[in-house]
Amino acid sequence: MRISLAQITASRDPNENLDLVRSSVRDAVDAGARLCVLPEATMRRFGGSIADVAEPLDGPWATAVREIADNAGITVAAGMFTPAVGGDERVRNTLLITGGGVEASYDKIHLFDAFGFAESDTVAPGTEPVVVDIDGVGVGFATCYDIRFPGLFQTLADRGALLTVVAASWGRGPGKVDQWTLLARARALDSTTFLAACGQADPAESGIEISGSAPVGVGNSMVVSPTGHVLDQLGAAPGLLTLDIDPNEIDAVRQNLPVLANRKF
């Protein structure tokens, strides 16, 4: 299975960001990928209100992404914001997963109430882990802060994930890139799945200076093997990472390293 991670710097304009989706998917198709992953907050980068851009999964932004994916003939995952339900005035931090015969979405379960940022002030948490079949491969989905919680990744593996996708807009700060890399490798080992972690690029690499505590990205998107080895990794700047993974390797790894079978809790 060939996958592409599109490490972008999203703007504050959802329409501009559709152009980024379009060009990223085109590049992924040219590279022969069957799955193109874009980061959390592809719809609009963090910093300021996100409630004014939230729209349902049948709204114009998601419909445009769906059309891009359908025209390309591959599956696309991209972060957006959708309205919460039940009278909650907050939004959901949603991954739209569409194209290539797939239509699904994942609402971020673990909200980033850490390092001086309170995502739960404006975002309502999701509740349901999501695994979808893409070209016969079970693919689980997670978003950013989810990567700190191994139970989710083991649950995704229990539900059939052989590849786990993490879309992120990782917060900057001392040691944060090291933590991002460490956590990606650890979650691959916890779940014995391939792990594809796609983050927003560092805006500074594109000459964009952003103040405040909003998590706007550090780049360093990567693909990790089920034994915890980083197979390939980008730097901080925008770029496309394309890699082949072989899900057939998972059975042998799980026979040698049966952490899912051996766990007690």
Residue pairs with C-beta under 8 A, 6 or more apart in sequence:
1 34
1 35
1 134
1 135
1 137
1 163
1 244
1 245
1 246
1 247
2 31
2 32
2 33
2 34
2 35
2 242
2 243
2 244
2 245
3 33
3 34
3 35
3 36
3 37
3 163
3 196
3 223
3 242
3 243
3 245
4 24
4 27
4 28
4 31
4 33
4 35
4 36
4 37
4 240
4 241
4 242
5 37
5 196
5 197
5 198
5 221
5 222
5 223
5 234
5 240
5 241
5 242
6 20
6 24
6 25
6 27
6 28
6 36
6 37
6 38
6 39
6 198
6 240
7 39
7 198
7 199
7 200
7 201
7 219
7 221
7 234
7 237
7 238
7 239
7 240
7 241
8 17
8 20
8 24
8 38
8 39
8 42
8 200
8 201
8 238
9 45
9 200
9 201
9 202
9 203
9 205
9 206
9 208
9 217
9 238
10 17
10 20
10 39
10 41
10 42
10 43
10 44
10 45
10 169
10 200
11 17
11 44
11 45
12 44
12 45
12 47
12 48
13 44
14 43
14 44
14 53
14 61
17 42
17 43
17 44
18 61
18 64
18 65
18 68
20 38
20 42
21 38
21 42
21 64
21 65
21 68
21 76
21 78
22 68
24 36
24 38
24 240
25 36
25 68
25 69
25 72
25 74
25 76
26 72
27 240
28 36
28 72
28 74
28 240
28 242
29 36
29 72
29 73
29 74
31 240
31 242
32 242
33 74
33 242
34 74
34 75
34 100
34 134
34 135
35 74
35 75
35 76
35 77
35 100
35 134
35 135
35 139
35 165
36 72
36 74
36 75
36 76
36 77
37 76
37 77
37 165
37 167
37 196
37 198
38 76
38 77
38 78
38 79
38 167
38 198
39 78
39 79
39 167
39 168
39 169
39 198
39 199
39 200
39 217
40 79
40 93
40 95
40 108
40 143
40 144
40 167
40 168
40 169
40 199
40 200
41 50
41 79
41 81
41 93
41 169
41 200
42 78
42 79
42 80
42 167
43 53
43 61
43 78
43 79
43 80
43 81
44 50
44 53
44 81
45 169
45 200
45 203
45 214
45 216
45 217
46 169
46 214
46 215
46 216
47 210
47 212
47 214
47 216
48 214
49 122
50 81
50 91
50 122
50 123
51 81
51 89
51 90
51 91
51 122
53 61
53 81
54 81
54 82
54 83
54 91
54 92
55 61
55 62
55 80
55 81
55 82
55 83
56 62
56 82
56 83
57 82
57 94
57 96
57 105
61 80
62 80
62 96
62 98
65 76
65 78
65 80
65 96
65 98
66 96
66 98
66 99
66 103
68 76
68 99
69 75
69 76
69 98
69 99
69 100
70 98
70 99
72 99
73 99
73 100
74 99
74 100
75 97
75 98
75 99
75 100
75 101
75 102
75 134
76 96
76 97
76 98
76 99
77 95
77 96
77 97
77 141
77 165
77 167
78 95
78 96
78 167
79 93
79 94
79 95
79 96
79 143
79 167
79 169
80 94
80 95
80 96
81 91
81 92
81 93
81 94
81 123
82 91
82 92
82 94
82 105
82 107
83 91
83 92
84 90
84 91
84 92
84 124
88 124
90 120
90 121
90 122
90 123
90 124
91 122
91 123
91 124
92 107
92 108
92 123
92 124
92 126
93 107
93 108
93 111
93 119
93 123
93 126
93 143
94 105
94 106
94 107
94 108
94 126
95 105
95 106
95 107
95 108
95 141
95 143
95 167
96 105
97 103
97 104
97 105
97 106
97 130
97 132
97 141
98 104
100 134
100 135
102 132
102 133
102 134
104 130
104 132
105 130
106 126
106 129
106 130
106 141
106 142
106 143
107 125
107 126
107 127
107 128
108 123
108 125
108 126
108 143
108 144
108 145
108 146
109 125
109 126
109 127
109 128
109 129
109 146
109 152
110 125
110 145
110 146
110 148
110 149
110 152
111 119
111 120
111 123
111 125
111 145
112 119
112 144
112 145
112 171
112 215
113 119
113 120
114 145
115 171
115 173
115 213
116 213
117 171
117 213
117 214
117 215
119 145
129 140
129 152
129 155
129 156
129 159
130 140
130 141
131 138
131 139
131 140
131 141
131 156
131 159
131 160
131 161
132 138
132 139
132 141
133 139
137 162
137 163
137 247
138 159
138 160
138 161
138 162
138 163
139 161
139 162
139 163
139 164
139 165
140 153
140 156
140 157
140 159
140 161
140 163
140 164
140 165
140 193
141 156
141 164
141 165
141 166
141 167
142 152
142 153
142 156
142 164
142 165
142 166
142 167
143 166
143 167
143 168
144 166
144 167
144 168
144 169
144 170
144 215
146 152
146 166
147 166
147 168
147 180
147 183
147 184
147 187
147 197
148 183
150 186
150 187
150 190
150 191
153 164
153 187
153 190
153 191
153 193
154 190
154 191
154 260
154 263
156 164
156 191
156 193
157 164
157 191
157 192
157 193
157 260
158 260
161 191
161 193
162 193
162 194
162 247
162 250
163 193
163 194
163 195
163 196
163 245
163 247
164 187
164 188
164 191
164 193
164 194
164 195
164 196
165 195
165 196
165 197
165 198
166 184
166 187
166 195
166 196
166 197
166 198
167 198
167 199
168 180
168 197
168 198
168 199
168 200
168 217
169 199
169 200
169 215
169 216
169 217
170 176
170 180
170 199
170 200
170 215
170 217
170 218
170 220
171 213
171 214
171 215
171 216
171 218
172 202
172 215
172 216
172 217
172 218
176 218
177 218
177 220
180 197
180 199
180 218
180 220
181 220
181 222
181 230
181 233
184 195
184 197
184 222
184 224
184 230
185 195
185 224
185 228
185 229
185 230
186 228
187 195
188 194
188 195
188 224
188 225
188 226
188 227
188 228
189 226
189 227
189 228
189 257
189 259
190 259
191 226
191 260
192 226
192 227
192 250
192 253
192 254
192 257
192 259
192 260
193 226
193 250
194 223
194 224
194 225
194 226
194 245
194 247
194 250
195 223
195 224
196 222
196 223
196 224
197 221
197 222
197 223
197 224
198 221
199 217
199 218
199 219
199 220
199 221
200 216
200 217
200 218
200 219
201 217
201 219
201 236
201 237
201 238
201 239
202 216
202 217
202 218
202 219
202 236
202 237
203 209
203 210
203 216
203 217
204 236
205 219
205 236
205 237
205 238
206 237
206 238
210 216
218 236
219 234
219 235
219 236
219 237
219 238
220 233
220 234
220 235
220 236
221 233
221 234
221 239
221 241
222 230
222 231
222 232
222 233
222 234
222 241
223 230
223 231
223 232
223 233
223 241
223 243
223 245
224 230
224 231
225 231
225 249
226 249
226 250
226 253
226 254
227 253
227 257
231 243
231 245
232 241
232 243
233 241
234 241
254 260
254 261
